[in-house]
Amino acid sequence: MGTPPRTDRFTPATRNAIALAKEKVIEFKHTHITPEHILMGLLSDGDEKVVLALKSAKASADQIRDLVLHHLRPGDEGIPEHLITFSERAKRVIETAKEEAQRVRAPQIGPEHLLLGLTRVPNTVCGAVLRAVDLTTEAVRGTLETPSGDEPGS
């Protein structure tokens, strides 16, 4: 399955979102952290930049959570927490989040970069859900790059 993503470059909020994603894996008795678990972790974390992106798209965390939960089915048996790994798609999300952080010269990968990574990995339930609520890469970047307090597009 390859090497696990390096988490030493994550902000504390990003680490928390990943920990919350892992909790979802355990709750659903899954074996891997997927992009959908990462999104659920981000929604549970409530990071201000992620919340701002949601507001900008006029989407609520509850609405997105419901759409994701519609697709997640519980597994039969979970595995010990220490054996939970990242799926290949989740690793791609983290890699694209790293690229997004580098693009804006951020010293660490923040939750907003994870959200951008989620928008950039194709063919996932998570990507379809984000597109359904107009949270595209361009929309999220536009929100994040707008000076604080200004509404995008004004």
C-alpha beads as a LAMMPS data file, in Angstrom:
LAMMPS data file: protein, C-alpha beads

154 atoms
153 bonds

1 atom types
1 bond types

-500.0 500.0 xlo xhi
-500.0 500.0 ylo yhi
-500.0 500.0 zlo zhi

Masses

1 110.0

Atoms # bond

1 1 1 0.000 0.000 0.000
2 1 1 3.037 2.288 -0.015
3 1 1 4.266 4.652 2.624
4 1 1 1.795 6.516 4.820
5 1 1 1.454 10.276 4.368
6 1 1 3.751 12.427 6.498
7 1 1 1.669 14.151 9.128
8 1 1 4.504 16.264 10.572
9 1 1 3.666 18.919 7.981
10 1 1 0.050 19.191 9.218
11 1 1 -1.232 22.019 11.374
12 1 1 -2.784 20.956 14.694
13 1 1 -6.251 21.543 13.170
14 1 1 -5.390 19.263 10.242
15 1 1 -4.158 16.575 12.617
16 1 1 -7.426 16.913 14.509
17 1 1 -9.476 16.561 11.309
18 1 1 -7.528 13.392 10.437
19 1 1 -8.098 12.041 13.971
20 1 1 -11.825 12.710 13.530
21 1 1 -11.686 10.937 10.150
22 1 1 -10.121 7.932 11.866
23 1 1 -12.953 7.977 14.418
24 1 1 -15.405 7.717 11.506
25 1 1 -13.485 4.736 10.142
26 1 1 -13.830 3.027 13.532
27 1 1 -17.499 4.010 13.850
28 1 1 -18.337 2.578 10.423
29 1 1 -16.124 -0.489 10.913
30 1 1 -14.089 0.321 7.827
31 1 1 -10.438 -0.552 7.276
32 1 1 -9.035 2.540 5.528
33 1 1 -9.315 6.296 5.768
34 1 1 -10.927 7.400 2.503
35 1 1 -11.592 10.892 1.102
36 1 1 -15.120 10.610 2.507
37 1 1 -13.779 10.031 6.019
38 1 1 -11.427 13.008 5.599
39 1 1 -14.363 15.200 4.564
40 1 1 -16.379 14.023 7.574
41 1 1 -13.396 14.845 9.789
42 1 1 -13.121 18.333 8.295
43 1 1 -16.838 18.943 8.808
44 1 1 -16.593 17.831 12.436
45 1 1 -13.493 19.944 13.097
46 1 1 -15.199 23.243 12.220
47 1 1 -12.064 25.060 11.045
48 1 1 -12.928 28.695 10.279
49 1 1 -11.528 28.633 6.727
50 1 1 -13.468 25.464 5.875
51 1 1 -16.626 26.980 7.392
52 1 1 -16.052 30.148 5.319
53 1 1 -15.790 28.060 2.137
54 1 1 -19.023 26.257 3.036
55 1 1 -20.823 29.553 3.685
56 1 1 -19.535 30.973 0.427
57 1 1 -21.054 28.016 -1.433
58 1 1 -24.226 28.359 0.652
59 1 1 -23.715 24.795 1.833
60 1 1 -24.038 23.571 5.387
61 1 1 -21.899 21.001 7.123
62 1 1 -25.088 19.055 7.922
63 1 1 -26.163 19.052 4.268
64 1 1 -22.776 17.753 3.110
65 1 1 -22.589 15.234 5.952
66 1 1 -26.035 13.864 4.988
67 1 1 -24.972 13.507 1.351
68 1 1 -21.810 11.624 2.321
69 1 1 -23.632 9.423 4.836
70 1 1 -26.082 8.435 2.109
71 1 1 -23.153 6.658 0.407
72 1 1 -21.238 5.258 3.390
73 1 1 -22.278 1.779 4.438
74 1 1 -21.123 0.221 7.695
75 1 1 -18.653 -2.637 7.405
76 1 1 -19.052 -6.049 8.992
77 1 1 -16.027 -5.977 11.241
78 1 1 -13.630 -3.226 12.081
79 1 1 -9.921 -3.658 12.558
80 1 1 -7.684 -2.530 15.404
81 1 1 -7.086 1.216 15.304
82 1 1 -3.332 0.845 14.841
83 1 1 -3.919 -1.093 11.594
84 1 1 -6.066 1.603 9.960
85 1 1 -4.284 3.044 6.928
86 1 1 -4.981 5.639 4.250
87 1 1 -6.561 4.459 1.000
88 1 1 -4.715 5.322 -2.212
89 1 1 -7.290 8.043 -2.969
90 1 1 -6.878 9.511 0.518
91 1 1 -3.115 9.591 -0.054
92 1 1 -3.757 11.487 -3.312
93 1 1 -5.934 13.965 -1.377
94 1 1 -3.063 14.595 1.024
95 1 1 -0.582 14.923 -1.823
96 1 1 -2.791 17.478 -3.589
97 1 1 -3.319 19.283 -0.274
98 1 1 0.466 19.511 0.016
99 1 1 0.612 20.978 -3.512
100 1 1 -2.061 23.529 -2.573
101 1 1 -0.114 24.553 0.533
102 1 1 3.054 24.910 -1.545
103 1 1 1.164 26.945 -4.163
104 1 1 0.403 29.628 -1.573
105 1 1 3.736 29.145 0.228
106 1 1 2.050 27.978 3.440
107 1 1 4.536 26.462 5.886
108 1 1 2.139 23.645 6.823
109 1 1 -0.877 21.833 5.391
110 1 1 -4.019 23.356 6.879
111 1 1 -7.616 22.102 6.800
112 1 1 -8.332 24.452 3.899
113 1 1 -5.630 22.682 1.870
114 1 1 -7.234 19.322 2.679
115 1 1 -10.561 20.706 1.433
116 1 1 -8.868 21.803 -1.777
117 1 1 -7.261 18.380 -2.070
118 1 1 -10.689 16.776 -1.738
119 1 1 -11.995 18.901 -4.614
120 1 1 -9.116 17.842 -6.858
121 1 1 -9.238 14.047 -6.559
122 1 1 -11.599 12.787 -9.260
123 1 1 -13.979 9.851 -9.210
124 1 1 -14.799 9.846 -5.522
125 1 1 -18.127 10.073 -3.721
126 1 1 -16.605 12.974 -1.839
127 1 1 -15.801 14.849 -5.063
128 1 1 -19.328 14.314 -6.375
129 1 1 -20.826 15.579 -3.109
130 1 1 -18.629 18.693 -3.129
131 1 1 -19.499 19.426 -6.768
132 1 1 -23.212 18.968 -5.954
133 1 1 -22.979 21.840 -3.458
134 1 1 -20.753 23.955 -5.757
135 1 1 -17.596 23.475 -3.710
136 1 1 -15.217 23.264 -6.644
137 1 1 -11.486 23.879 -6.542
138 1 1 -12.010 27.317 -8.117
139 1 1 -14.797 28.262 -5.688
140 1 1 -12.792 27.229 -2.626
141 1 1 -9.653 28.996 -3.865
142 1 1 -11.697 32.113 -4.602
143 1 1 -13.078 32.148 -1.075
144 1 1 -9.710 31.541 0.544
145 1 1 -7.899 34.121 -1.573
146 1 1 -10.463 36.863 -0.906
147 1 1 -9.226 39.320 1.712
148 1 1 -10.832 38.759 5.104
149 1 1 -14.238 40.315 5.513
150 1 1 -14.833 40.773 1.763
151 1 1 -17.478 38.715 0.056
152 1 1 -16.233 36.827 -3.016
153 1 1 -17.467 38.409 -6.209
154 1 1 -18.292 41.828 -4.691

Bonds

1 1 1 2
2 1 2 3
3 1 3 4
4 1 4 5
5 1 5 6
6 1 6 7
7 1 7 8
8 1 8 9
9 1 9 10
10 1 10 11
11 1 11 12
12 1 12 13
13 1 13 14
14 1 14 15
15 1 15 16
16 1 16 17
17 1 17 18
18 1 18 19
19 1 19 20
20 1 20 21
21 1 21 22
22 1 22 23
23 1 23 24
24 1 24 25
25 1 25 26
26 1 26 27
27 1 27 28
28 1 28 29
29 1 29 30
30 1 30 31
31 1 31 32
32 1 32 33
33 1 33 34
34 1 34 35
35 1 35 36
36 1 36 37
37 1 37 38
38 1 38 39
39 1 39 40
40 1 40 41
41 1 41 42
42 1 42 43
43 1 43 44
44 1 44 45
45 1 45 46
46 1 46 47
47 1 47 48
48 1 48 49
49 1 49 50
50 1 50 51
51 1 51 52
52 1 52 53
53 1 53 54
54 1 54 55
55 1 55 56
56 1 56 57
57 1 57 58
58 1 58 59
59 1 59 60
60 1 60 61
61 1 61 62
62 1 62 63
63 1 63 64
64 1 64 65
65 1 65 66
66 1 66 67
67 1 67 68
68 1 68 69
69 1 69 70
70 1 70 71
71 1 71 72
72 1 72 73
73 1 73 74
74 1 74 75
75 1 75 76
76 1 76 77
77 1 77 78
78 1 78 79
79 1 79 80
80 1 80 81
81 1 81 82
82 1 82 83
83 1 83 84
84 1 84 85
85 1 85 86
86 1 86 87
87 1 87 88
88 1 88 89
89 1 89 90
90 1 90 91
91 1 91 92
92 1 92 93
93 1 93 94
94 1 94 95
95 1 95 96
96 1 96 97
97 1 97 98
98 1 98 99
99 1 99 100
100 1 100 101
101 1 101 102
102 1 102 103
103 1 103 104
104 1 104 105
105 1 105 106
106 1 106 107
107 1 107 108
108 1 108 109
109 1 109 110
110 1 110 111
111 1 111 112
112 1 112 113
113 1 113 114
114 1 114 115
115 1 115 116
116 1 116 117
117 1 117 118
118 1 118 119
119 1 119 120
120 1 120 121
121 1 121 122
122 1 122 123
123 1 123 124
124 1 124 125
125 1 125 126
126 1 126 127
127 1 127 128
128 1 128 129
129 1 129 130
130 1 130 131
131 1 131 132
132 1 132 133
133 1 133 134
134 1 134 135
135 1 135 136
136 1 136 137
137 1 137 138
138 1 138 139
139 1 139 140
140 1 140 141
141 1 141 142
142 1 142 143
143 1 143 144
144 1 144 145
145 1 145 146
146 1 146 147
147 1 147 148
148 1 148 149
149 1 149 150
150 1 150 151
151 1 151 152
152 1 152 153
153 1 153 154
